[in-house]
Amino acid sequence: MKLVIDESRCKGCNLCVLVCPYGIFREGTELNSRGIVAPVLDRPERCANCRLQALYGRMLCGVCHMICPDQAISWVEEKPFEPHKVEVEF
């Protein structure tokens, strides 16, 4: 699983930036097609939920998804054998 931000739904409130315990979001710097500065995924490999949801079959965090008022954040399935970086922090 990996996180995606639907820029067509995002209004640029940056609540996800404030609440993410893993710090995977950062405030955007460029306007999208609607003239909104949407947040970007800075280090998505730090998100434990994205990497472990399939293994445990349940949500581990999901704070960004729950706090988003526009439901612009979601998880999508990765392609089989798609390379990805995983970060483990102690």
N, C-alpha and C positions, 0 to 999 in steps of 0.2 A: 504494500500500500504506500502511496505517496500523497502528500498534500498538494492541492492546487487552489489558486485564488481565481475566482471568476471575476475578471475585471469589468465585465458588463453589468454585474450586480453590485460591486463594491462602491461605496460612497466615500471612501477615504477617511473613515473615522479613526483609524489606527488603534482601536480597542485591542485587536489581536497582538499588536506590538507591546502593549502595556501588560497584558495578562499572561503571556506565554512564559511558563517557568523554564523553558529550555532556550529562550532567546533566539528562536529561529527566524523571526520576522524583523524587518527594519523598515523605517519610513521610506517611502519611495521618493524619487527625485524628479521623475519625468511625468508629464501629463499624458493620460491615455486619450482615446478617441472622444471621450465625453468631457474632457477637460478636468479630470479628477486625478489627483496624485494618490494612486493606490499603493499599499504596502507591498513589499517584495519579500520573497523567501531568501533570507541571507544564508543560513546554514541549515537546510532541511534535514540533513543527516543526523542532527542532534535530536530530532523528534522521536522519542521512544515509541509513541503510539503508532507511527507510520511503519516502523520496522517490526514491531512485536504483535500487532493486532492479529495477523494471520496465525501466528504461533499460538497465542492464548485464546483467540476467538472472542475477544471482548475489548472494549475501549479502555485504555489505561489512563488517558488524560482527557483529551478532547475539549479543553478549556477554550481554545480559539474558536472551535466550531460552535460551542454553546454560546459564547459571548457575541458572536457576529450578528448584528441586527438584520442584516440583509441576506443571511445564509449564503454568503459568497465563498466560504471555505468548505472544502469537502475533500474526501479521500477517493482516489481512483486506484484501480488495480494496475500494477506494473506489468509490463510484458514479461513473459518467462525468460529468465536468464539475462534480464536487463541489468547491466552493471550499475552498481550504486555504492556510495561510500557510507560506511557506518562508523559512528564515533561513539566510543564508550568512555564515560567519565566516572571517576571515583570521587 
